[in-house]
Amino acid sequence: MQAPIRFGDFEVRPASREILQAGVPSPLGARAFDVLLALVEHRDRLVTKDELLARAWPGLVVEENNLAVQVSGLRKLFGPNVIATIPGRGYRWAAQLDEAANGTRVDAPARAPRHTLPAERDDFIGRDEALQELQHRFVAGARLVSLLGIGGTGKTRLATRYGATRTAYFPGGVWFCDLAPARSAEGVLNAVALGLDVPPGRDDPVAQLGDAIAGRGACLVILDNFEQVARHAEVTLGRWLERAPAARFLATTREVLGIVGEQVQAVAPLPPPEAEDLFLRRAAAAGRTFDAASDERAAVRPLVALLDGLPLAIELAAARVRTLAPRALLSRIGERFRLLSSTGGRTARQATLRAAFDWSWDLLRPAEKLAFAQCAVFEGGFTLEAAEAVIDLSPVEAAPWIVDVVQSLVEKSLLRCRDDRFDMLASIQDYAAEHLRSEDRFAGSGVAALRAAQQRHASWFARFGADRAVETLGVELHNLVVACQRSAAGGDVDSAVGALEGAWAALNLRGPFKAGADLAEAVSAMPGLQTASRVRTLAVLGDAQAACGQHAQALANYEAALAAAEGDAPRIAQLTGKLATTLDRSGRPDDAWAAHERALAMARALQDVDLACAALIGLGLIETDRGRTDAALALLEQALQVADGVRDRRLLGNVLGNLGNLHLAVGRLDAAAQRFEQALRIGRELHDRVHEGNSLCNLGWLQLLQGRHEEARRNLEGALEVARETGHARLECVVLCNLGMVHGTTGGLPQAIASYDAALNVARRIGDRRTEGQVLGYLGQAHARLHAIEQARACLERGEALLDELADRISLGVLLCARAECEFLAGDAGNARGALERAAAIAREAGVGSDSELAMAVAQVGDLVGGSGAGVANVG
């Protein structure tokens, strides 16, 4: 099919592979164009997925979601109703074609288009959005667009692709001018004369070339590799813009040209799907294909991610597949500059990734080289404030302002700026670090320069502080961790402890908790740790271990810190509160109560509202577990009032979550929902993953009691993901138990038992006896319903003993209902009635409402047992 195809205000030209909308070109990727043609050619029938995959990816094995991406792009361009989906089978063209007009109108010029573009040697992959943005800029009136990016991003290929698909719309031609050899204004003129295929003038060559361009009318001039002659842009390109008003100019550059009229379009690395597609296409060209389900295919995604999505790096890596499969390439990524080299026909600056970066390095001024290399010591990006503290330009005579140097590195594509933060691609950072630690790369480079930069980095982040780490939502986590690690390795105690506290504050927001414990262990093992530093380190170590569920170890470290903190009243108060919480989670509620009371008294004496709020929460939780709901409510409401004045909004979210749990326990579901939703909003506002996970768990449990099983499952699965990402063992345990309840309620008893067993393993591993007792109750009930009575009784007896010992009255009541059901199913009506009466008595003592879990369990089992003559008092 070669004749133009028309529908609506669109025209598709198969011969030139172009699309016009109302006469204006609309870019479309090669894959999407192939899918479009296949659908239009077979518009009288369904086109299967296999047919479309074979048409767009001939000879390759790709995942179906690649096809869905292309169809989505077509619908975005043409409208949602032009392509119909036949579920599970394929697609069908649904738009009405203008059959009368199709093939009868010829708008393209009869003569062959004029250009000096290099021929494309292989398939062009992706970049649909970039091509579309470029087209929109020119249609909107741009005269000069600079494609900006570091070496290897594919700027030249994007520019030539744009020119090759637009020759019909530039009757004056598309002229490709390679400025790579140019080093002066004269070099620019020679390169442009060559690209335009005109002899260079002698009198005023700039004016003569401008006249030549103007004489071609509506033409496109591509100026490739402008960065090394950017200083000559105004006296050459600037004058041509004035002399040739109908011409359009497209420059590729690693540095902003900075002339009037320039529009800058950054060329980003390839997104993951396009990066994978490029690797697979180039690997296939090298003779290797990978089955979609294989381990080698699975390694492609992380491989291209570590290659930063840079097309040059991906193509060089794909060329290696003749000897190294993707998994082997992935394992050698630390040697990327040796690995990513080519002996093929590439130009010198494209033969290796290092050469591509060397091209940019050679264009830097001394201060820029010095700053660029030192930026390598940051991890996860940095702020301008941090750059001013860490980058030292004193070796440079008349050193420029660091702000100007950072801006220049951004304009040269060596740094990226995102939301007031700067960062580097991983490949660029490796390259910068090599220059910093190697001798003779610039004045003063070498190991000493590396260590000095790392020390300035550690010193800055040691002063960052825990409060600021939380206020900035943990964005400096990686910098804080690496500052702590470097300081610990170098024996700098003060910097190590300071960075540790900031790192733990960030890790406590989103995990993983084990990383905090490992970091604190390393700092605690440093020689020369003085008393004050030791107390601070043990406090962090205890916090991290408690978060990991290692309660015994946490208690030991809190006690050791308390013993060493003599005379430091604020620190003693904080440690006492932490100790109290961990005692409660270790199943020692009486000891926990006494410690919370001591912490509350100290907090009031110190007028520390944060600590007072935490102590009130702890006391309220103990009263909740004891079934004294009125006393618990009074304490938590008091904590809520105090929380209005605290600095730590996490505490407010904590109060709200625990109030919600209390309301839920006594059957006030609407009040519980309100508190849970408030807590969830605070967790997300603070980017606190742990708080978010707790809130999702609580909401899931509430929805389960309301019979909203699918909503409950979704929220609980979200909470489980958070728990496992952060390493929050206690949350994982509770979520697994609640998921077991979802399975049990919806009839999946074997799945329920598997979830309960998993929860039980976690509870026992972390020594959480209360949760262990609760899980045993639910597990015993599930076994009873499967008529495994002896297993059920063993679980219920062990669970009852634990909950009775811990004085957790409400949980005990729920377990007794499960025991009543078990005994009834075993045929022992007397024991069933006895267990049910005990549960009902607990419910009355606790004052629970009819919508509480305990009241519903009593009512449900009462109906069951009542059928055999047993009765139970109404619990209200």
C-alpha positions, 0 to 999 in steps of 0.5 A: 500500500503506497497511496496516501490514506485519509481519515478525518483530518489525518493523511498517512503517506506509506511511501515516505512513512509520514503522517499529516494532521490538517497539513501539519506533520505529526511524528510517529515511531517506526514500530507504531507506523508498522502497526498502523499500516497492518491494521489499515491494510487488513481493516476488514478483519481482526489482526491478531497480536502475533501478526502485529508483533511479526510485522513490527518486530520481525525476527524478534521475540518481544513481550506483548506489552510492547505492542500495547504501548504502540497501540496506546500511542496510536490512540493518543494521536488519532483518538481513542476510537480508531482502534478496537481491542478484541480481548485476548485476540488482537485489534481491529481498525475502526475508523472510516477511511475517506475511500473516495479521496484515498490515492487520488490526491498527491501533495508531495513534491514530484522531484526527489527531496534535496538533502545531504543527510547521512544514510541510516544504517539500522533501525531507529528506535523510539523517541516518538515524544522527542520527535513530536516535541521538536516538530511542535517547536518548529510549527509554533515558530521556532527558528533555532532549536538546540538538542542538548545532551551529554555524549552518547544520548543520541542527539545526532541520530535524533536530528538526522531522523527528524530531517529524514522524515521531514524532507517533503516539508522543506522544499529548500532541502535538509542540509547536514553540517558536521562541525566535529572537526571545527575549532574556530569560526573558520572551521564552522564556515568550512563545515557548513559550506561542505554541508550545503554543497557550496564553495566557501566565499572569500570576502565575507564568507559568513554573509555569503553562506547566509545568502546561500541559505536564504536563497534556498527558502524554506530549508532545514540546516542541521548543525551537528556537534556545535559545543566546541565552537559555541563561542562562535555561534553569535558571529556565524549562526546568529547572522544566518538567522537574520539573513535567512528568515525562511530557514530553520536551524537544528543544532546538536550540542553538549552546551547551550549556545546562548544566542538570541532566539535559541530554544533548548530541547534536552535529549533525555536517556531512553525510557526503560521500554525503548532502552530494552528494545534498542538492546534487543534489536542490536543484539539480534543484529549481532546474532543473539536473541533471548527467550522472553522467559529466560534469565538472560532476557530478565537481565536486560532491564537492570542492565540498560538501567545501569547503563543510564538508558544511554543509546551509545552505551546500550549499543556498545553493550549489545555488540558484546553479546557475541561473547558476553550474554546479558547476565555476564554484562550485568556482573561486569558493569563495574568495568563499564569503561573497558566493557563499553568499547568498539573496534567497529567503524564508529568515529573516534569519539563514539568508539568507547563511552570514555571517548564520548565523555573525554570529548566533553571533558576536554572542553571544560575550563580548569574550574569546571574540571575541578568542580565536576570531579568533586561532584562525584563524592555526592550520592543521590544528588545534592543541593546548591548549598551542599555544593558550596560546602563541599566543592573547593575551587581554591587551587584555581587562580581567581576562582569563580563563584561556585554557583556559576560553575554549577550552572555551567556544568548543567548547561554543558549537560554534565549535571542535571537539575531537578527540583532544585537538586543536581545529580549525575548519570551513574556513568558520568559519576564513575567518569568524574570519580576516576578523574578525581582520584587519578594523578595529573588529570587536573591541578591537584587531582589524586588520592589526596584530593579525593580524601579531602573532598570526601572529608568535606562531604562527611563534615557537611552531612554530619551537621545535617541533623535528624530533624532536617533529615525528616523535614527534607523527607529523607531526600539526603539518605544516600549522602548521609549513609555514605558520609557515615560509612566513609567517616567510620572507615576513616576513624572520624568519630564525630562525623560518623555519629552525626551522619549516623543520626541523620541517616537513621532519621531518613531510614526510619521514614522508609527503610530498610531498617536493617541498613540502619542497624548495620550502620550503627553496628559499624559506628559502635565498633569504632575505637575512641568512641567517647561517652557522649558519642557512645550514648548517641550511637547506642540509642540509634542502634536500639532504635534500628533493632527495635524497628527490625523486631530485635527487641532483646538486643534493643533493650540491652542497648537502651539499658547500656545507653541509660547507664552511660547517660548519667546527668544528661536529663533530656537524653535519659528521658528519651531513652526511658521512653524508647525502653518503655515501648520496647518492653511493651512489645517484648510482652512486659506490660507492667515494666513498660507501664512503669517506664512510661510513667517515669518518661512522662514525669521527666517530659513534664519536668523538661517541658518536652511535649514530644516526649510527653505525647509519646509516653501518653500514647504508650500508656494508652496502648497498654490500657487498650490491651488490658481491655480498659477502654475508657482509661485508654480513650482518656489517655489517647485523647489527652495525647491528641491534645498534646500532639497539636503542639508537637514538632513531630507530625509523626507523633500526631499520626501515631496518636490518630492511628492508635485512636482509630484502633481503639475505636475499632476495638470497641466497634465505633467504625465510623470514628475509626475510619476517620482517624485512620484516613487522617493518619494515612494522609499525614504518613503520605504528606511526610513520605513516611512509608512505615506510617503509611504501611501501618495506616493501610493495614489498619484500614484493611482490617476495618474494611474486612470487618465491614465486609468490604473484602476486595478493598481490604485485600488491596490495602493489606497487600499494599501494607505488606509491600511496605513492610517488606521493603522497609524491613518492618517485621512487626508490621509484616506479621500483623498484615500477614495475620490480617490477610489470613482473616481475609482468606478465611472470611472468603472461604480460602481456608488453606490460604488462610492457614498459610498466611497465619503460619507465615505470621506466626514464624515472624512473630516468634522470630522477633519475640512478639508474644502478644501477636503470637497469641493473637495469630494462634487464635485465628490459626486454631479457628481455621484448623477447627473449620477444617476439622483438624480438632487436635491441631486447633486445640493445641494452637488455642491453648498456647494462644490463650496462655500467652494472652492471659499472661499478657493481660490482653483481654480483648484479644483473649475474648476473640480467641475464646470465641474461636475456642467455643467454635472449635469445641462445638465442632468437636461435639463438646457443647459444655466446653463450647458454652463455657468458652463463649460465656467467658468471651461474653463477660470480657466483652461486657467488661470492656464495653465494646459495641455491637460492631466490634470484632469481639462483639461480632465474634460472640454473636456469630458463635452464639448463634452457632452454639445456641442451636444446641441449647446454649445461650449467651448474654447480649453484649450490647 
